[in-house]
Amino acid sequence: MSDLKHLGNETNYLFDYTPGVLETFDNKHPENDYWVKFNAPEFTSLCPITGQPDFATIYISYIPGEKMVESKSLKLYLFSFRNHGAFHEDCINIIMKDLIGLMEPKYIEVWGKFLPRGGLSIDPYSNYGKPGTRYEELAWHRMQNHDLNPEKIDNR
């Protein structure tokens, strides 16, 4: 854990997209399949066209491999989108791809529940399962079924 720079130290908030802030630690149980879930109800980014702020709850769920994302670095990373101009769908895919590159999870999904602007909300979902494994099948199954059950929308 001595490699972690953010946990337990002074926090330096970065106001533009900074994937380099992400840190990992070793998974003590890589032989087990288990879910790690993060809910980030204060995500903010900017519309790349108008510059208006977009607000969302970001849900990140993953089955870790050898490495896991350190939570404070994840908070700082998500905060770094505050002044980043990207469409909702782009934000979700960027987050997922950055986390895949960082920790090589067995499976990961990222779902954004954006607050409406102009009377329309957008809820992009993306996922990934490690190719050639049962997690690739899990990704396809979850993609097909991720939105079958109507949800109670209570973040808007």
GROMACS elastic network, one bead per residue, 0.5 to 0.9 nm:
[ bonds ]
;  ai    aj funct       b0    kb
    1     4     6  0.56846   500
    1    25     6  0.66750   500
    1    26     6  0.85470   500
    2     5     6  0.78221   500
    3    23     6  0.85520   500
    3    24     6  0.87857   500
    3    25     6  0.83340   500
    4     7     6  0.62799   500
    4     8     6  0.89057   500
    4    23     6  0.66478   500
    4    24     6  0.76649   500
    4    25     6  0.78629   500
    4    70     6  0.81385   500
    4    73     6  0.88238   500
    5     8     6  0.81273   500
    5     9     6  0.70815   500
    5    23     6  0.80515   500
    5    73     6  0.86411   500
    6     9     6  0.54125   500
    6    10     6  0.72061   500
    6    11     6  0.67383   500
    6    12     6  0.85485   500
    6    21     6  0.85053   500
    6    23     6  0.84661   500
    6    72     6  0.67012   500
    6    73     6  0.63891   500
    6    76     6  0.89293   500
    7    10     6  0.83797   500
    7    11     6  0.85529   500
    7    70     6  0.82222   500
    7    71     6  0.85127   500
    7    72     6  0.61693   500
    7    73     6  0.76408   500
    8    11     6  0.86502   500
   11    76     6  0.85333   500
   12    76     6  0.83475   500
   13    76     6  0.65283   500
   13    79     6  0.74977   500
   13    80     6  0.74673   500
   14    17     6  0.76967   500
   14    18     6  0.71839   500
   14    21     6  0.89324   500
   14    76     6  0.72928   500
   14    77     6  0.82016   500
   14    79     6  0.72788   500
   14    80     6  0.53411   500
   14    81     6  0.88043   500
   14    82     6  0.87390   500
   15    18     6  0.82959   500
   15    79     6  0.70269   500
   15    81     6  0.69201   500
   15    82     6  0.58322   500
   15    83     6  0.57965   500
   15    84     6  0.80194   500
   16    79     6  0.82373   500
   16    81     6  0.56925   500
   16    82     6  0.63669   500
   16    83     6  0.51599   500
   16    84     6  0.55183   500
   17    77     6  0.73446   500
   17    78     6  0.82377   500
   17    79     6  0.82106   500
   17    82     6  0.76796   500
   17    83     6  0.74101   500
   17    84     6  0.57613   500
   18    21     6  0.60453   500
   18    22     6  0.83464   500
   18    76     6  0.86297   500
   18    77     6  0.62378   500
   18    78     6  0.88095   500
   18    80     6  0.57909   500
   18    81     6  0.78346   500
   19    22     6  0.59161   500
   19    77     6  0.61205   500
   19    78     6  0.89468   500
   19    80     6  0.81937   500
   19    95     6  0.88105   500
   19    98     6  0.69147   500
   20    23     6  0.80533   500
   20    77     6  0.81220   500
   21    73     6  0.59787   500
   21    74     6  0.79009   500
   21    76     6  0.69449   500
   21    77     6  0.59819   500
   21    80     6  0.89753   500
   22    69     6  0.71984   500
   22    70     6  0.74013   500
   22    71     6  0.88905   500
   22    72     6  0.86207   500
   22    74     6  0.59356   500
   22    75     6  0.89334   500
   22    76     6  0.78515   500
   22    77     6  0.62440   500
   22    98     6  0.88247   500
   22    99     6  0.84199   500
   22   102     6  0.75820   500
   23    68     6  0.84057   500
   23    69     6  0.59237   500
   23    70     6  0.56059   500
   23    71     6  0.85154   500
   23    72     6  0.87147   500
   23    73     6  0.58489   500
   23    74     6  0.77442   500
   23   102     6  0.77728   500
   23   103     6  0.89214   500
   24    67     6  0.60374   500
   24    68     6  0.52375   500
   24    70     6  0.52267   500
   24    71     6  0.89122   500
   24    73     6  0.85068   500
   24   102     6  0.74544   500
   24   103     6  0.68999   500
   25    66     6  0.86739   500
   25    67     6  0.56682   500
   25    68     6  0.54544   500
   25    69     6  0.65530   500
   25    70     6  0.64922   500
   25   103     6  0.89756   500
   26    29     6  0.88035   500
   26    30     6  0.86817   500
   26    66     6  0.60640   500
   26    68     6  0.62224   500
   26    69     6  0.89777   500
   27    30     6  0.56537   500
   27    64     6  0.72275   500
   27    65     6  0.70606   500
   27    66     6  0.53063   500
   27    67     6  0.51337   500
   27    68     6  0.58165   500
   28    31     6  0.87574   500
   28    66     6  0.80957   500
   28    67     6  0.88138   500
   29    32     6  0.55951   500
   29    33     6  0.83750   500
   29    64     6  0.88555   500
   29    65     6  0.86242   500
   29    66     6  0.81948   500
   30    33     6  0.74376   500
   30    64     6  0.69170   500
   30    65     6  0.54119   500
   30    66     6  0.54582   500
   30    67     6  0.81754   500
   31    65     6  0.81205   500
   31    66     6  0.88218   500
   32    64     6  0.88002   500
   32    65     6  0.88964   500
   33    63     6  0.62517   500
   33    64     6  0.74827   500
   33    65     6  0.85678   500
   33   106     6  0.86753   500
   34    62     6  0.81506   500
   34    63     6  0.55630   500
   34    64     6  0.73364   500
   35    61     6  0.65416   500
   35    62     6  0.55688   500
   35    64     6  0.74742   500
   36    60     6  0.81107   500
   36    61     6  0.55996   500
   36    62     6  0.53602   500
   36    63     6  0.63264   500
   36    64     6  0.74725   500
   37    59     6  0.72587   500
   37    60     6  0.56427   500
   37    62     6  0.65471   500
   38    58     6  0.79648   500
   38    59     6  0.57970   500
   38    60     6  0.50749   500
   38    61     6  0.63604   500
   38    62     6  0.89764   500
   38    71     6  0.85699   500
   39    57     6  0.68235   500
   39    58     6  0.58589   500
   39    60     6  0.65337   500
   39    61     6  0.87165   500
   40    43     6  0.61872   500
   40    56     6  0.80811   500
   40    57     6  0.52973   500
   40    59     6  0.63850   500
   40    60     6  0.82813   500
   40    75     6  0.80587   500
   40    78     6  0.82350   500
   41    55     6  0.85197   500
   41    56     6  0.62968   500
   41    58     6  0.63252   500
   41    59     6  0.83998   500
   41   113     6  0.89700   500
   41   155     6  0.80523   500
   42    55     6  0.69053   500
   42    56     6  0.64084   500
   42    57     6  0.61306   500
   42    58     6  0.81434   500
   42    79     6  0.85779   500
   43    54     6  0.81988   500
   43    55     6  0.57092   500
   43    56     6  0.51493   500
   43    57     6  0.59250   500
   43    58     6  0.66096   500
   43    78     6  0.66109   500
   43    79     6  0.68410   500
   43    81     6  0.77937   500
   43    82     6  0.75796   500
   43   114     6  0.88931   500
   44    53     6  0.66304   500
   44    54     6  0.55642   500
   44    56     6  0.64623   500
   44    57     6  0.88534   500
   44    78     6  0.81339   500
   44    79     6  0.72691   500
   44    80     6  0.88354   500
   44    81     6  0.63645   500
   44    83     6  0.79881   500
   44    84     6  0.87300   500
   45    52     6  0.85295   500
   45    53     6  0.57993   500
   45    54     6  0.52974   500
   45    55     6  0.67867   500
   45    56     6  0.86491   500
   45    79     6  0.87001   500
   45    80     6  0.86024   500
   45    81     6  0.51246   500
   45    83     6  0.58792   500
   45    84     6  0.55377   500
   45    85     6  0.63604   500
   45    86     6  0.70665   500
   45    87     6  0.85296   500
   45    88     6  0.83809   500
   45    91     6  0.81492   500
   46    49     6  0.85596   500
   46    50     6  0.80282   500
   46    51     6  0.53183   500
   46    52     6  0.55266   500
   46    54     6  0.55901   500
   46    55     6  0.86741   500
   46    81     6  0.79121   500
   46    82     6  0.68513   500
   46    83     6  0.59551   500
   46    84     6  0.56549   500
   46    86     6  0.63273   500
   46    87     6  0.78609   500
   47    50     6  0.55886   500
   47    52     6  0.53691   500
   47    53     6  0.62323   500
   47    54     6  0.65987   500
   47    84     6  0.82194   500
   47    85     6  0.52955   500
   47    86     6  0.57986   500
   47    87     6  0.60329   500
   47    88     6  0.82286   500
   48    51     6  0.57273   500
   48    52     6  0.81794   500
   48    84     6  0.78611   500
   48    86     6  0.50804   500
   48    87     6  0.65395   500
   49    52     6  0.82116   500
   49    85     6  0.78324   500
   49    86     6  0.86025   500
   49    87     6  0.88733   500
   50    53     6  0.87740   500
   51    83     6  0.87672   500
   51    85     6  0.69898   500
   53    82     6  0.81922   500
   53    83     6  0.84245   500
   53    85     6  0.89966   500
   54    88     6  0.81453   500
   54   114     6  0.70438   500
   54   115     6  0.71452   500
   54   116     6  0.85131   500
   54   117     6  0.79988   500
   55   113     6  0.84782   500
   55   114     6  0.56758   500
   55   115     6  0.56534   500
   55   116     6  0.85344   500
   56   112     6  0.62544   500
   56   113     6  0.52160   500
   56   115     6  0.57285   500
   56   123     6  0.89184   500
   56   155     6  0.83161   500
   57   111     6  0.83198   500
   57   112     6  0.58854   500
   57   113     6  0.51911   500
   57   114     6  0.64847   500
   57   115     6  0.83724   500
   57   155     6  0.74419   500
   58    92     6  0.82035   500
   58   110     6  0.70378   500
   58   111     6  0.58164   500
   58   113     6  0.63600   500
   58   114     6  0.82840   500
   59   109     6  0.79938   500
   59   110     6  0.56355   500
   59   111     6  0.51079   500
   59   112     6  0.63233   500
   59   113     6  0.81310   500
   60    96     6  0.83393   500
   60   108     6  0.73261   500
   60   109     6  0.58597   500
   60   111     6  0.66266   500
   60   112     6  0.88268   500
   61   107     6  0.83080   500
   61   108     6  0.57157   500
   61   109     6  0.54003   500
   61   110     6  0.66134   500
   61   111     6  0.87859   500
   62   105     6  0.67984   500
   62   106     6  0.75288   500
   62   107     6  0.54013   500
   62   109     6  0.63086   500
   62   110     6  0.86952   500
   63   105     6  0.60463   500
   63   106     6  0.54901   500
   63   107     6  0.50888   500
   63   108     6  0.64099   500
   64    67     6  0.64852   500
   64    68     6  0.60576   500
   64    69     6  0.89374   500
   64   103     6  0.78086   500
   64   104     6  0.77432   500
   64   106     6  0.57213   500
   64   107     6  0.71313   500
   64   108     6  0.83229   500
   65    68     6  0.74198   500
   65   103     6  0.73918   500
   65   104     6  0.64834   500
   65   106     6  0.53883   500
   65   107     6  0.84708   500
   66   103     6  0.73804   500
   66   104     6  0.76842   500
   66   105     6  0.75811   500
   67   102     6  0.82789   500
   67   103     6  0.50553   500
   67   104     6  0.72097   500
   67   105     6  0.73816   500
   68   102     6  0.86654   500
   68   103     6  0.60312   500
   68   104     6  0.87789   500
   68   105     6  0.78943   500
   69    72     6  0.88683   500
   69    73     6  0.76030   500
   69    74     6  0.68768   500
   69    99     6  0.77942   500
   69   102     6  0.78223   500
   69   103     6  0.68437   500
   70    73     6  0.56134   500
   70    74     6  0.63409   500
   70    75     6  0.89766   500
   71    75     6  0.62449   500
   71    76     6  0.87085   500
   72    75     6  0.50250   500
   72    76     6  0.62989   500
   72    77     6  0.85300   500
   73    76     6  0.50637   500
   73    77     6  0.60164   500
   73    78     6  0.86015   500
   74    78     6  0.61061   500
   74    79     6  0.84196   500
   75    78     6  0.52236   500
   75    79     6  0.60601   500
   75    80     6  0.86091   500
   76    80     6  0.61802   500
   77    80     6  0.50854   500
   77    81     6  0.72718   500
   78    81     6  0.57129   500
   78    82     6  0.78576   500
   78    95     6  0.82505   500
   79    82     6  0.56646   500
   79    83     6  0.89358   500
   80    83     6  0.71417   500
   80    84     6  0.74297   500
   81    85     6  0.79207   500
   81    86     6  0.87961   500
   81    91     6  0.83007   500
   82    85     6  0.85364   500
   85    91     6  0.89855   500
   86    89     6  0.81049   500
   86    90     6  0.59544   500
   86    91     6  0.60924   500
   87    90     6  0.52023   500
   87    91     6  0.63372   500
   87    92     6  0.89180   500
   88    91     6  0.52291   500
   88    92     6  0.65072   500
   88    93     6  0.88802   500
   88   112     6  0.75698   500
   88   114     6  0.75870   500
   88   122     6  0.72398   500
   88   123     6  0.78927   500
   88   124     6  0.68826   500
   89    92     6  0.53540   500
   89    93     6  0.63998   500
   89    94     6  0.86462   500
   89   112     6  0.82705   500
   89   122     6  0.84120   500
   89   123     6  0.81382   500
   89   124     6  0.54385   500
   89   125     6  0.78333   500
   89   126     6  0.86891   500
   90    93     6  0.52277   500
   90    94     6  0.59715   500
   90    95     6  0.85190   500
   90   124     6  0.89013   500
   91    94     6  0.51362   500
   91    95     6  0.61243   500
   91    96     6  0.86127   500
   91   112     6  0.85618   500
   92    95     6  0.52632   500
   92    96     6  0.62572   500
   92    97     6  0.86915   500
   92   110     6  0.61780   500
   92   111     6  0.67075   500
   92   112     6  0.64775   500
   92   124     6  0.67918   500
   92   125     6  0.70392   500
   92   126     6  0.68812   500
   93    96     6  0.50629   500
   93    97     6  0.60252   500
   93    98     6  0.84305   500
   93   110     6  0.77435   500
   93   124     6  0.88237   500
   93   125     6  0.83271   500
   93   126     6  0.64426   500
   93   127     6  0.85678   500
   94    97     6  0.52131   500
   94    98     6  0.59895   500
   94    99     6  0.85273   500
   95    98     6  0.52492   500
   95    99     6  0.62244   500
   95   100     6  0.86469   500
   95   110     6  0.74963   500
   96    99     6  0.52482   500
   96   100     6  0.61715   500
   96   101     6  0.86744   500
   96   108     6  0.73079   500
   96   109     6  0.69775   500
   96   110     6  0.61037   500
   96   126     6  0.73545   500
   96   127     6  0.73489   500
   96   128     6  0.81330   500
   97   100     6  0.50055   500
   97   101     6  0.61258   500
   97   102     6  0.84716   500
   97   128     6  0.89362   500
   98   101     6  0.51723   500
   98   102     6  0.60825   500
   98   103     6  0.87844   500
   99   103     6  0.61008   500
   99   104     6  0.74149   500
   99   105     6  0.80785   500
   99   108     6  0.84331   500
  100   103     6  0.56452   500
  100   105     6  0.61804   500
  100   107     6  0.87974   500
  100   108     6  0.77099   500
  100   128     6  0.83192   500
  101   104     6  0.59146   500
  101   105     6  0.88456   500
  102   105     6  0.86834   500
  104   107     6  0.84563   500
  104   130     6  0.81005   500
  105   108     6  0.65257   500
  105   128     6  0.88383   500
  105   129     6  0.80399   500
  105   130     6  0.73348   500
  106   128     6  0.83382   500
  106   129     6  0.60263   500
  106   130     6  0.52986   500
  106   133     6  0.84399   500
  106   135     6  0.62481   500
  106   136     6  0.86138   500
  107   127     6  0.75852   500
  107   128     6  0.56733   500
  107   130     6  0.62257   500
  107   135     6  0.58038   500
  107   136     6  0.76888   500
  107   138     6  0.79443   500
  107   139     6  0.71846   500
  108   126     6  0.84995   500
  108   127     6  0.55860   500
  108   128     6  0.54097   500
  108   129     6  0.66596   500
  108   139     6  0.81232   500
  109   125     6  0.73293   500
  109   126     6  0.56696   500
  109   128     6  0.64143   500
  109   129     6  0.88075   500
  109   139     6  0.82110   500
  109   142     6  0.89687   500
  110   124     6  0.83059   500
  110   125     6  0.58563   500
  110   126     6  0.54717   500
  110   127     6  0.62841   500
  111   123     6  0.68818   500
  111   124     6  0.58476   500
  111   126     6  0.64753   500
  111   127     6  0.85496   500
  112   122     6  0.79065   500
  112   123     6  0.52019   500
  112   124     6  0.54853   500
  112   125     6  0.64873   500
  113   121     6  0.76985   500
  113   122     6  0.66799   500
  113   124     6  0.72678   500
  113   125     6  0.89492   500
  113   155     6  0.79207   500
  113   156     6  0.88695   500
  114   117     6  0.88353   500
  114   121     6  0.58237   500
  114   122     6  0.56150   500
  114   123     6  0.59386   500
  114   124     6  0.85196   500
  114   155     6  0.87123   500
  114   156     6  0.82801   500
  115   120     6  0.80810   500
  115   121     6  0.55728   500
  115   122     6  0.75671   500
  115   123     6  0.89033   500
  115   155     6  0.76247   500
  115   156     6  0.57369   500
  116   119     6  0.54752   500
  116   122     6  0.72161   500
  116   156     6  0.75655   500
  117   120     6  0.56818   500
  117   121     6  0.66304   500
  118   121     6  0.84588   500
  125   143     6  0.82419   500
  125   146     6  0.82604   500
  126   143     6  0.76684   500
  127   139     6  0.60838   500
  127   140     6  0.84425   500
  127   142     6  0.80851   500
  127   143     6  0.71265   500
  128   131     6  0.85400   500
  128   135     6  0.79977   500
  128   136     6  0.69229   500
  128   138     6  0.87039   500
  128   139     6  0.55856   500
  128   140     6  0.83805   500
  129   132     6  0.86952   500
  129   133     6  0.75503   500
  129   134     6  0.78256   500
  129   137     6  0.71607   500
  129   138     6  0.66889   500
  129   139     6  0.50906   500
  129   140     6  0.81100   500
  130   133     6  0.59268   500
  130   134     6  0.79437   500
  130   135     6  0.56676   500
  130   136     6  0.53997   500
  130   139     6  0.86970   500
  131   134     6  0.82988   500
  131   135     6  0.74401   500
  131   136     6  0.53853   500
  131   137     6  0.88036   500
  132   135     6  0.80512   500
  132   136     6  0.65326   500
  132   137     6  0.87453   500
  133   136     6  0.55560   500
  133   137     6  0.73134   500
  134   137     6  0.51670   500
  134   138     6  0.63354   500
  134   139     6  0.87832   500
  135   139     6  0.61054   500
  135   140     6  0.86736   500
  136   139     6  0.51184   500
  136   140     6  0.65398   500
  136   141     6  0.87745   500
  137   140     6  0.52124   500
  137   141     6  0.61851   500
  137   142     6  0.86058   500
  138   141     6  0.50498   500
  138   142     6  0.60244   500
  138   143     6  0.84005   500
  139   142     6  0.52095   500
  139   143     6  0.59859   500
  139   144     6  0.86023   500
  140   143     6  0.50143   500
  140   144     6  0.62192   500
  140   145     6  0.86495   500
  141   144     6  0.52433   500
  141   145     6  0.62314   500
  141   146     6  0.81929   500
  142   145     6  0.50085   500
  142   146     6  0.51257   500
  142   147     6  0.87916   500
  143   146     6  0.54430   500
  143   147     6  0.83718   500
  144   147     6  0.79897   500
  144   148     6  0.84691   500
  145   148     6  0.54690   500
  145   149     6  0.84743   500
  146   149     6  0.80238   500
  147   150     6  0.69827   500
  147   151     6  0.83462   500
  150   153     6  0.89731   500
  151   154     6  0.89503   500
  153   156     6  0.67242   500
